Amino acid sequence: MEHVQRSRVARWAGFIPYVVVSVVHVTALAASADALAAPTKLLLMPLLALGVVWATRTWNVRLALLIAAITLSWLGDGAATFFPFAPTLPMMLLFFGLAHLAYIWLFQRHVAARRAPAWALVFVVWWVGILVVLWPHLGALAIAVAVYGLVLGGTAASAARCSPVIAIGGVFFLASDTLLAFRLFLPDTMPDWTSPLVMLTYCLGQGLIAAGVAQAARSHSLEPRAARVAHG
């Protein structure tokens, strides 16, 4: 039993660098230490991918889709750095939109454990509400933001079909995008402390989703082996 416990701890230890850098990044934002916040932001998703690979020690379609979503999120995080020749906000919407589509495919086709719960209808209310509030301020991006909002709500609703860890991660991810939307389009209404809050909820959301999917991927990879053992 003790050996099994140590094995479990060692398996999830790969997420420690992600947790540490997340704390450093959010703290740097809160302290307005831009020289530290910028590079640590670009470390987040690679470290999260490292934690996933370390925890699973395997490769299957679940892991492939998760790594794809994390990579697309990384490109969204670094849109201004990686694509200085293009407008930052549209590039962010593009890569994060693709990341969310990858998450939806992953959740719906490979990780879902139940039908969508009734409470997931709250995400429809969220989408309508945020459009009502933001629409007058969206300008030429109105349609793009509306479509992007559908994708965001779809990710959270799809996550609700999965394990509680993934479902909670989906809610945190949506909270982060909601705060970011208000900071982008209604900046005068958002106090400075919401900047670190955006990244705190983002790190929690991505981390919980990754951990939940990694657990599901590992459990799936062990099923055939367990079946073989059970049948002698």
C-alpha positions in Angstrom: 0.0 0.0 0.0 2.8 2.4 0.9 4.6 1.6 -2.4 1.4 2.3 -4.3 0.9 5.6 -2.5 4.5 6.7 -3.3 4.0 5.7 -6.9 0.9 7.9 -7.1 2.7 10.9 -5.6 5.6 10.4 -8.0 3.2 10.3 -10.9 1.6 13.6 -10.1 4.9 15.3 -9.2 5.3 16.3 -12.8 2.7 19.0 -12.3 4.8 20.7 -9.5 6.8 22.9 -11.9 3.5 24.1 -13.5 2.0 24.9 -10.1 5.2 26.8 -8.9 5.5 28.9 -12.1 1.7 29.6 -12.0 2.1 31.0 -8.5 5.2 33.0 -9.5 3.3 34.4 -12.6 0.2 35.4 -10.7 2.3 37.0 -8.0 4.3 38.9 -10.5 1.1 40.2 -12.1 -0.2 41.3 -8.7 3.1 43.1 -8.0 3.2 44.7 -11.5 6.6 42.9 -12.1 6.2 42.8 -15.9 9.8 41.6 -16.4 8.9 38.4 -14.6 5.3 38.1 -15.6 6.0 38.0 -19.4 8.4 35.1 -19.5 6.6 33.0 -16.9 3.4 33.3 -18.9 5.1 31.6 -21.8 6.4 28.8 -19.6 2.9 27.8 -18.3 1.6 25.7 -21.1 4.9 23.8 -21.9 5.2 23.0 -18.2 1.6 21.8 -18.1 2.2 19.6 -21.1 5.3 18.2 -19.3 3.2 17.4 -16.3 0.6 15.6 -18.4 3.2 13.4 -20.2 4.9 12.7 -16.8 1.6 11.6 -15.2 0.4 9.4 -18.0 3.6 7.8 -19.3 1.5 6.6 -22.3 0.1 7.9 -25.6 -3.4 7.7 -26.9 -6.0 9.9 -28.6 -7.0 11.5 -25.3 -3.5 12.6 -24.6 -2.9 13.7 -28.2 -6.0 16.0 -28.1 -5.1 17.4 -24.7 -1.5 18.2 -25.9 -3.0 19.8 -29.0 -5.3 22.0 -26.9 -2.5 23.0 -24.6 -0.2 23.9 -27.5 -2.9 26.0 -29.1 -3.5 27.7 -25.8 0.3 28.4 -25.6 0.1 30.1 -29.0 -2.8 32.1 -27.8 -0.9 33.1 -24.6 2.0 34.2 -26.7 0.2 35.7 -29.7 1.9 39.1 -29.3 5.3 37.5 -29.0 5.0 34.8 -31.7 3.0 36.9 -34.2 4.2 40.5 -33.8 3.2 41.2 -37.5 -0.5 40.5 -36.8 -3.2 42.1 -34.6 -2.9 40.5 -31.2 -6.6 40.2 -30.2 -7.7 38.4 -33.4 -4.8 36.0 -33.1 -5.6 35.3 -29.5 -9.3 34.6 -30.5 -8.1 32.3 -33.3 -5.8 30.1 -31.3 -7.9 29.9 -28.1 -10.9 29.2 -30.3 -9.1 26.3 -31.8 -7.9 25.2 -28.4 -11.5 25.2 -27.1 -12.7 23.2 -30.2 -10.0 20.6 -29.4 -11.3 20.5 -25.8 -14.9 20.1 -26.9 -13.9 17.2 -29.2 -11.9 15.6 -26.4 -14.6 15.9 -23.8 -17.5 14.9 -26.0 -15.9 12.0 -27.8 -13.3 10.6 -25.5 -13.8 11.6 -21.8 -17.5 12.2 -21.2 -18.8 10.0 -18.4 -22.5 11.0 -18.4 -25.1 13.0 -20.2 -25.0 16.8 -19.9 -26.5 17.7 -16.5 -29.4 20.1 -16.3 -27.4 22.7 -14.5 -25.2 23.1 -17.7 -28.1 25.2 -19.1 -26.5 28.0 -17.0 -23.9 28.4 -19.8 -26.7 29.4 -22.2 -27.7 32.1 -19.8 -24.1 33.1 -19.5 -23.7 33.5 -23.2 -26.9 35.6 -23.6 -26.0 37.7 -20.6 -22.4 38.5 -21.7 -23.5 39.4 -25.2 -26.2 41.8 -23.9 -23.6 43.6 -21.7 -20.7 43.6 -24.2 -22.4 44.0 -27.6 -22.4 47.8 -27.6 -18.7 47.8 -27.0 -17.6 45.1 -29.4 -17.6 47.1 -32.7 -16.2 45.1 -35.7 -15.5 42.1 -33.4 -19.1 41.6 -32.4 -19.8 38.5 -34.5 -16.4 37.0 -33.8 -16.9 37.4 -30.1 -20.4 36.0 -30.2 -19.1 32.9 -32.0 -16.2 32.7 -29.7 -18.6 32.9 -26.7 -20.6 30.0 -28.1 -17.4 27.9 -28.2 -16.4 29.0 -24.7 -19.8 28.0 -23.4 -19.6 24.7 -25.4 -16.3 23.9 -23.7 -17.7 24.4 -20.2 -20.9 22.5 -21.0 -18.9 19.6 -22.5 -16.6 19.6 -19.4 -19.7 19.2 -17.3 -20.2 15.7 -18.8 -16.8 14.6 -17.5 -15.4 14.0 -14.1 -15.9 16.6 -11.3 -12.2 17.7 -11.7 -12.7 18.4 -15.4 -16.1 20.0 -14.8 -14.7 22.4 -12.2 -11.7 23.2 -14.5 -14.1 24.1 -17.2 -15.9 26.5 -14.9 -12.6 28.2 -13.9 -11.6 28.4 -17.6 -14.9 30.1 -18.4 -14.5 32.5 -15.5 -11.1 33.5 -16.8 -12.3 34.2 -20.3 -15.3 36.2 -18.9 -13.0 38.4 -16.8 -10.7 38.8 -19.7 -13.6 39.9 -22.0 -14.6 42.6 -19.5 -11.0 43.8 -19.2 -10.7 44.0 -23.0 -14.0 45.7 -23.8 -15.0 47.4 -20.6 -11.6 48.2 -19.1 -12.8 51.2 -17.0 -15.1 49.0 -15.0 -12.4 46.5 -14.0 -10.0 47.2 -11.1 -6.3 46.4 -11.4 -6.6 43.3 -9.2 -8.7 41.5 -11.9 -5.5 41.1 -14.0 -3.9 38.5 -11.7 -7.4 37.1 -11.2 -7.7 36.4 -14.9 -4.5 34.3 -14.8 -5.3 32.7 -11.5 -8.6 31.3 -12.8 -6.9 30.4 -16.1 -4.1 28.4 -14.4 -6.6 26.7 -12.2 -8.9 25.8 -15.1 -6.2 24.5 -17.4 -4.5 22.6 -14.6 -7.6 20.9 -13.4 -8.7 20.0 -16.9 -5.2 18.6 -17.7 -5.1 16.6 -14.5 -8.6 15.2 -15.0 -7.9 14.2 -18.6 -4.5 12.7 -17.7 -6.2 10.6 -15.1 -8.8 9.5 -17.6 -6.2 8.7 -20.2 -4.1 6.7 -17.8 -7.2 4.8 -16.6 -8.1 3.9 -20.1 -4.6 2.7 -20.9 -4.7 0.4 -17.9 -8.1 -1.1 -18.8 -6.9 -3.7 -21.3 -4.1 -4.8 -19.0 -6.5 -5.0 -16.0 -8.8 -7.1 -18.2 -6.0 -9.4 -19.2 -5.1 -9.9 -15.5 -8.7 -10.6 -14.5 -9.0 -13.2 -17.2 -5.7 -14.9 -16.2 
